[in-house]
Amino acid sequence: MVYLTTVVVLVGLLGLANLLLLVGVVRRLRKLSARFPEMVNGPEPGEKIPSFTALTSEGDPISTESLMGAPALIGFFSPGCAPCRQLLPEFVERAGRISDPVMAVVVTVGDDDAAAEFERLAAVARVVREEPHGPLQKAFRVSEFPTVITTDATGTVIDSAVDLPETVHA
């Protein structure tokens, strides 16, 4: 009888310890999620695109103002990213069909030779090359690749996703 009582008490204590640990983990996760809102990928629909200036791979300036006045299509790609290579032909095809401004940001490490596959973007978009965690990625809060952002003529974000939207810029 003593053994049974001891086992029941131990199981109860283990259950209580497990519950306390679970409560601690949940509290910690809530604190961390409130602390890192930048983990959201890209601007939210309804936000204005951030203020930025950059140089294209051809040395031409590009800024927030150059994407205003018409709907814009903005893509973030990274060489070595399989989903980026899959989306690239569709992005190029869509960008070639529209007359609105198109900007493509290709994130490379140093003189990454793999970026050559993204050169076909230059025919349909203003291409900016930057290092990982560069100024445009920070300004647009992009942490995943590919990311495609569409805006309206006022520079308000319509969509921000890892794929092309179906109805915008058709």
Backbone as CSV, one residue per row, in Angstrom:
resi,resn,N_x,N_y,N_z,CA_x,CA_y,CA_z,C_x,C_y,C_z
1,MET,0.817,-1.197,0.000,0.000,0.000,0.000,0.863,1.264,0.000
2,VAL,1.990,1.244,0.699,2.888,2.395,0.774,3.472,2.689,-0.605
3,TYR,3.799,1.620,-1.353,4.363,1.804,-2.684,3.363,2.478,-3.619
4,LEU,2.122,2.075,-3.547,1.087,2.658,-4.391,0.916,4.140,-4.080
5,THR,0.888,4.501,-2.821,0.769,5.903,-2.419,1.969,6.705,-2.911
6,THR,3.158,6.145,-2.800,4.375,6.815,-3.247,4.349,7.050,-4.760
7,VAL,3.924,6.042,-5.514,3.837,6.162,-6.970,2.821,7.241,-7.360
8,VAL,1.670,7.262,-6.729,0.641,8.268,-7.033,1.158,9.668,-6.726
9,VAL,1.841,9.838,-5.601,2.389,11.147,-5.235,3.447,11.578,-6.250
10,LEU,4.337,10.663,-6.651,5.375,10.982,-7.633,4.785,11.366,-8.988
11,VAL,3.800,10.612,-9.435,3.141,10.933,-10.709,2.463,12.302,-10.618
12,GLY,1.841,12.588,-9.513,1.208,13.901,-9.317,2.224,15.027,-9.334
13,LEU,3.368,14.828,-8.667,4.424,15.848,-8.655,5.028,16.047,-10.047
14,LEU,5.229,14.961,-10.775,5.733,15.075,-12.138,4.739,15.825,-13.035
15,GLY,3.469,15.533,-12.885,2.442,16.247,-13.651,2.428,17.728,-13.328
16,LEU,2.560,18.065,-12.064,2.592,19.468,-11.646,3.834,20.170,-12.189
17,ALA,4.987,19.504,-12.132,6.222,20.080,-12.671,6.083,20.306,-14.178
18,ASN,5.496,19.347,-14.875,5.276,19.480,-16.317,4.362,20.669,-16.619
19,LEU,3.303,20.834,-15.862,2.386,21.952,-16.043,3.093,23.290,-15.824
20,LEU,3.913,23.375,-14.777,4.656,24.609,-14.508,5.634,24.940,-15.635
21,LEU,6.316,23.930,-16.148,7.223,24.157,-17.275,6.464,24.633,-18.509
22,LEU,5.321,24.044,-18.779,4.509,24.442,-19.923,4.057,25.891,-19.793
23,VAL,3.607,26.291,-18.628,3.192,27.680,-18.395,4.381,28.611,-18.625
24,GLY,5.575,28.234,-18.162,6.770,29.047,-18.357,7.126,29.202,-19.830
25,VAL,7.030,28.126,-20.584,7.334,28.177,-22.019,6.335,29.073,-22.747
26,VAL,5.060,28.956,-22.438,4.044,29.784,-23.082,4.280,31.257,-22.782
27,ARG,4.609,31.589,-21.545,4.885,32.980,-21.179,6.086,33.508,-21.952
28,ARG,7.119,32.698,-22.058,8.337,33.103,-22.769,8.051,33.334,-24.247
29,LEU,7.286,32.455,-24.871,6.933,32.618,-26.275,6.124,33.889,-26.508
30,ARG,5.216,34.200,-25.612,4.429,35.432,-25.743,5.327,36.661,-25.663
31,LYS,6.288,36.652,-24.730,7.223,37.781,-24.611,8.066,37.924,-25.863
32,LEU,8.554,36.806,-26.393,9.398,36.864,-27.589,8.629,37.332,-28.815
33,SER,7.402,36.877,-28.977,6.625,37.293,-30.154,6.285,38.773,-30.092
34,ALA,6.095,39.315,-28.911,5.825,40.747,-28.778,7.097,41.554,-29.009
35,ARG,8.241,40.955,-28.757,9.517,41.645,-28.852,10.066,41.703,-30.268
36,PHE,9.661,40.772,-31.124,10.203,40.696,-32.470,9.123,40.814,-33.542
37,PRO,8.456,41.967,-33.643,7.444,42.120,-34.687,8.054,42.164,-36.075
38,GLU,9.387,42.428,-36.167,10.023,42.492,-37.481,10.127,41.132,-38.138
39,MET,9.733,40.072,-37.466,9.789,38.749,-38.060,8.688,38.555,-39.098
40,VAL,7.800,39.516,-39.214,6.786,39.489,-40.259,7.513,39.665,-41.589
41,ASN,7.156,38.906,-42.602,7.830,39.003,-43.891,7.130,39.994,-44.791
42,GLY,7.749,41.145,-44.978,7.229,42.161,-45.882,6.191,43.055,-45.233
43,PRO,5.924,44.178,-45.886,4.912,45.097,-45.353,3.510,44.498,-45.449
44,GLU,2.668,44.901,-44.540,1.289,44.412,-44.509,0.435,45.179,-45.532
45,PRO,-0.591,44.543,-46.088,-1.506,45.274,-46.973,-2.077,46.492,-46.256
46,GLY,-2.126,47.609,-46.967,-2.612,48.859,-46.392,-1.495,49.775,-45.932
47,GLU,-0.279,49.238,-45.736,0.867,50.070,-45.353,1.412,50.782,-46.587
48,LYS,2.047,51.916,-46.377,2.759,52.602,-47.451,4.110,51.925,-47.628
49,ILE,4.616,51.904,-48.870,5.949,51.339,-49.044,6.947,52.263,-48.355
50,PRO,7.987,51.692,-47.788,8.932,52.504,-47.026,9.742,53.430,-47.928
51,SER,10.264,54.456,-47.341,11.123,55.378,-48.061,12.477,54.707,-48.280
52,PHE,12.970,54.738,-49.510,14.262,54.128,-49.808,14.890,54.819,-51.011
53,THR,16.177,54.682,-51.125,16.928,55.057,-52.322,17.972,53.976,-52.540
54,ALA,18.234,53.660,-53.797,19.219,52.638,-54.133,19.708,52.889,-55.549
55,LEU,20.722,52.156,-55.925,21.220,52.191,-57.294,20.947,50.850,-57.941
56,THR,20.487,50.895,-59.183,20.265,49.650,-59.909,21.610,49.059,-60.287
57,SER,21.591,47.852,-60.806,22.837,47.204,-61.216,23.492,47.947,-62.379
58,GLU,22.739,48.823,-63.039,23.298,49.642,-64.125,23.726,51.016,-63.645
59,GLY,23.592,51.264,-62.329,24.043,52.534,-61.763,23.009,53.643,-61.757
60,ASP,21.777,53.327,-62.136,20.710,54.330,-62.143,20.063,54.406,-60.764
61,PRO,19.689,55.616,-60.327,19.020,55.730,-59.028,17.578,55.230,-59.099
62,ILE,17.140,54.643,-58.020,15.743,54.227,-57.884,15.327,54.557,-56.456
63,SER,14.079,54.994,-56.303,13.611,55.403,-54.979,12.126,55.141,-54.854
64,THR,11.621,55.455,-53.689,10.193,55.310,-53.433,9.389,56.069,-54.478
65,GLU,9.827,57.287,-54.792,9.098,58.144,-55.742,9.022,57.518,-57.130
66,SER,10.038,56.756,-57.534,10.025,56.160,-58.869,9.026,55.007,-58.977
67,LEU,8.511,54.541,-57.846,7.499,53.484,-57.861,6.098,54.035,-57.639
68,MET,5.972,55.347,-57.524,4.672,55.971,-57.271,4.038,56.404,-58.595
69,GLY,2.741,56.655,-58.569,2.027,57.146,-59.740,1.381,56.053,-60.563
70,ALA,1.761,54.822,-60.333,1.174,53.676,-61.028,1.359,52.462,-60.118
71,PRO,0.538,51.448,-60.303,0.766,50.232,-59.511,2.188,49.713,-59.770
72,ALA,2.810,49.134,-58.777,4.179,48.630,-58.919,4.260,47.168,-58.493
73,LEU,5.220,46.490,-59.075,5.503,45.098,-58.761,6.951,45.042,-58.280
74,ILE,7.157,44.515,-57.073,8.486,44.479,-56.461,8.774,43.031,-56.063
75,GLY,9.909,42.516,-56.509,10.269,41.144,-56.192,11.622,41.065,-55.515
76,PHE,11.730,40.205,-54.512,12.987,39.935,-53.810,13.367,38.488,-54.087
77,PHE,14.570,38.294,-54.637,15.029,36.965,-55.021,16.427,36.730,-54.473
78,SER,16.796,35.454,-54.359,18.127,35.089,-53.907,18.627,33.902,-54.720
79,PRO,19.830,34.010,-55.310,20.392,32.857,-56.014,20.574,31.702,-55.023
80,GLY,20.413,30.505,-55.500,20.531,29.345,-54.621,19.223,29.002,-53.934
81,CYS,18.205,29.789,-54.165,16.886,29.578,-53.561,16.007,28.882,-54.611
82,ALA,15.667,27.611,-54.349,14.871,26.846,-55.317,13.508,27.487,-55.601
83,PRO,12.759,27.962,-54.586,11.488,28.620,-54.893,11.676,29.888,-55.739
84,CYS,12.818,30.576,-55.561,13.090,31.770,-56.371,13.251,31.384,-57.833
85,ARG,14.001,30.316,-58.094,14.207,29.860,-59.472,12.885,29.406,-60.087
86,GLN,11.994,28.832,-59.280,10.689,28.408,-59.791,9.812,29.603,-60.133
87,LEU,9.844,30.625,-59.297,8.984,31.794,-59.507,9.523,32.734,-60.579
88,LEU,10.823,32.714,-60.805,11.457,33.672,-61.713,10.817,33.737,-63.101
89,PRO,10.594,32.622,-63.815,9.986,32.726,-65.155,8.606,33.389,-65.132
90,GLU,7.801,33.048,-64.138,6.464,33.639,-64.033,6.549,35.129,-63.720
91,PHE,7.485,35.512,-62.843,7.679,36.924,-62.505,8.124,37.700,-63.746
92,VAL,9.084,37.161,-64.491,9.588,37.819,-65.703,8.466,37.944,-66.728
93,GLU,7.685,36.883,-66.895,6.577,36.909,-67.861,5.543,37.971,-67.463
94,ARG,5.186,37.996,-66.178,4.198,38.979,-65.691,4.739,40.397,-65.838
95,ALA,5.990,40.602,-65.452,6.600,41.933,-65.547,6.681,42.399,-67.001
96,GLY,6.906,41.473,-67.928,6.976,41.823,-69.342,5.639,42.220,-69.930
97,ARG,4.550,41.779,-69.310,3.201,42.087,-69.807,2.667,43.422,-69.317
98,ILE,3.241,43.974,-68.262,2.682,45.193,-67.689,3.563,46.399,-68.026
99,SER,2.962,47.570,-68.003,3.723,48.800,-68.270,4.038,49.536,-66.962
100,ASP,3.591,48.994,-65.845,3.813,49.620,-64.540,5.259,49.412,-64.096
101,PRO,5.717,50.208,-63.135,7.088,50.043,-62.646,7.305,48.662,-62.017
102,VAL,8.472,48.092,-62.288,8.848,46.799,-61.729,10.264,46.934,-61.163
103,MET,10.426,46.508,-59.921,11.748,46.497,-59.301,12.022,45.088,-58.806
104,ALA,13.239,44.613,-59.068,13.651,43.297,-58.577,14.911,43.485,-57.746
105,VAL,14.900,42.946,-56.532,16.058,43.001,-55.645,16.639,41.590,-55.603
106,VAL,17.900,41.469,-56.035,18.581,40.185,-56.028,19.612,40.227,-54.906
107,VAL,19.421,39.364,-53.937,20.279,39.332,-52.749,21.398,38.340,-52.995
108,THR,22.629,38.845,-53.035,23.785,38.006,-53.326,24.826,38.131,-52.228
109,VAL,25.701,37.154,-52.179,26.817,37.185,-51.239,28.066,37.475,-52.049
110,GLY,28.651,38.661,-51.869,29.842,39.041,-52.629,29.545,39.085,-54.108
111,ASP,30.465,38.563,-54.932,30.271,38.488,-56.381,29.719,37.121,-56.743
112,ASP,28.545,36.831,-56.256,27.916,35.527,-56.447,27.656,35.281,-57.936
113,ASP,28.316,34.274,-58.510,28.125,33.951,-59.922,26.733,33.426,-60.209
114,ALA,26.075,32.863,-59.198,24.727,32.328,-59.390,23.734,33.428,-59.724
115,ALA,24.092,34.672,-59.463,23.185,35.788,-59.759,22.984,35.967,-61.253
116,ALA,23.863,35.374,-62.076,23.737,35.511,-63.526,22.393,34.992,-64.026
117,GLU,21.864,33.957,-63.368,20.572,33.428,-63.806,19.447,34.449,-63.621
118,PHE,19.693,35.455,-62.794,18.679,36.482,-62.567,18.861,37.680,-63.490
119,GLU,19.840,37.623,-64.383,20.086,38.738,-65.295,18.912,38.973,-66.242
120,ARG,18.132,37.943,-66.516,16.990,38.151,-67.414,15.956,39.086,-66.805
121,LEU,16.066,39.338,-65.503,15.196,40.329,-64.869,15.455,41.724,-65.422
122,ALA,16.705,41.999,-65.833,17.079,43.335,-66.304,16.274,43.755,-67.536
123,ALA,15.764,42.792,-68.292,14.975,43.123,-69.477,13.584,43.649,-69.117
124,VAL,13.099,43.317,-67.918,11.719,43.677,-67.561,11.608,44.475,-66.263
125,ALA,12.733,44.644,-65.549,12.670,45.296,-64.234,13.934,46.112,-63.992
126,ARG,13.821,47.026,-63.060,14.996,47.728,-62.568,15.567,46.852,-61.458
127,VAL,16.774,46.333,-61.681,17.365,45.339,-60.784,18.342,46.001,-59.820
128,VAL,18.164,45.699,-58.546,19.077,46.158,-57.504,19.699,44.916,-56.894
129,ARG,21.039,44.901,-56.822,21.728,43.794,-56.152,22.221,44.292,-54.809
130,GLU,21.993,43.482,-53.777,22.492,43.844,-52.450,22.870,42.618,-51.665
131,GLU,23.680,42.841,-50.630,24.136,41.781,-49.735,22.973,41.344,-48.830
132,PRO,23.072,40.159,-48.221,22.039,39.744,-47.262,21.870,40.772,-46.145
133,HIS,20.653,40.970,-45.734,20.268,41.928,-44.694,20.594,43.363,-45.106
134,GLY,20.519,43.609,-46.398,20.828,44.933,-46.941,19.737,45.946,-46.650
135,PRO,19.953,47.189,-47.073,19.017,48.268,-46.750,17.605,48.072,-47.304
136,LEU,17.468,47.529,-48.518,16.113,47.329,-49.057,15.392,46.202,-48.326
137,GLN,16.104,45.134,-47.969,15.472,44.067,-47.198,15.015,44.576,-45.845
138,LYS,15.817,45.428,-45.230,15.436,45.999,-43.940,14.263,46.954,-44.101
139,ALA,14.313,47.810,-45.109,13.239,48.783,-45.313,11.901,48.090,-45.578
140,PHE,11.928,47.033,-46.399,10.703,46.314,-46.749,10.403,45.151,-45.795
141,ARG,11.264,44.938,-44.791,11.120,43.862,-43.794,11.000,42.486,-44.457
142,VAL,11.855,42.243,-45.430,11.850,40.961,-46.136,12.846,40.023,-45.468
143,SER,12.355,38.856,-45.081,13.218,37.863,-44.449,13.131,36.507,-45.132
144,GLU,12.237,36.364,-46.107,12.067,35.109,-46.837,12.142,35.389,-48.325
145,PHE,12.630,34.393,-49.056,12.727,34.525,-50.505,11.994,33.383,-51.162
146,PRO,11.332,33.629,-52.266,11.089,34.934,-52.852,9.991,35.676,-52.089
147,THR,9.977,36.975,-52.221,8.878,37.790,-51.706,8.458,38.728,-52.829
148,VAL,7.161,38.787,-53.088,6.627,39.661,-54.124,5.659,40.633,-53.468
149,ILE,5.879,41.915,-53.717,5.050,42.972,-53.145,4.396,43.721,-54.295
150,THR,3.097,43.934,-54.193,2.388,44.743,-55.179,1.805,45.961,-54.478
151,THR,1.850,47.090,-55.185,1.343,48.336,-54.621,0.368,48.981,-55.587
152,ASP,-0.408,49.917,-55.064,-1.269,50.702,-55.943,-0.526,51.975,-56.345
153,ALA,-1.194,52.862,-57.065,-0.554,54.071,-57.578,-0.106,55.034,-56.477
154,THR,-0.679,54.902,-55.277,-0.294,55.798,-54.182,0.855,55.239,-53.351
155,GLY,1.335,54.066,-53.705,2.417,53.448,-52.938,1.926,52.646,-51.751
156,THR,0.642,52.343,-51.724,0.076,51.525,-50.651,0.190,50.051,-51.037
157,VAL,0.648,49.242,-50.116,0.825,47.818,-50.373,-0.541,47.155,-50.526
158,ILE,-0.685,46.418,-51.615,-1.903,45.647,-51.859,-1.700,44.213,-51.384
159,ASP,-0.497,43.680,-51.675,-0.217,42.295,-51.322,1.280,42.124,-51.092
160,SER,1.620,41.252,-50.165,3.007,40.893,-49.888,3.015,39.406,-49.588
161,ALA,3.630,38.628,-50.486,3.571,37.172,-50.342,4.804,36.536,-50.960
162,VAL,4.909,35.224,-50.815,6.019,34.495,-51.407,5.660,33.975,-52.795
163,ASP,4.582,34.486,-53.358,4.140,34.082,-54.689,3.510,35.286,-55.373
164,LEU,3.319,35.191,-56.675,2.644,36.272,-57.397,1.154,36.236,-57.110
165,PRO,0.540,37.393,-56.890,-0.905,37.402,-56.700,-1.599,37.074,-58.018
166,GLU,-2.772,36.503,-57.935,-3.508,36.090,-59.127,-4.111,37.264,-59.910
167,THR,-4.650,38.257,-59.209,-5.448,39.262,-59.898,-4.757,40.593,-60.122
168,VAL,-3.715,40.900,-59.393,-3.068,42.196,-59.527,-2.066,42.154,-60.671
169,HIS,-2.022,43.189,-61.470,-1.076,43.326,-62.593,-1.250,42.225,-63.628
170,ALA,-2.457,41.842,-63.902,-2.660,40.753,-64.862,-2.423,41.160,-66.275
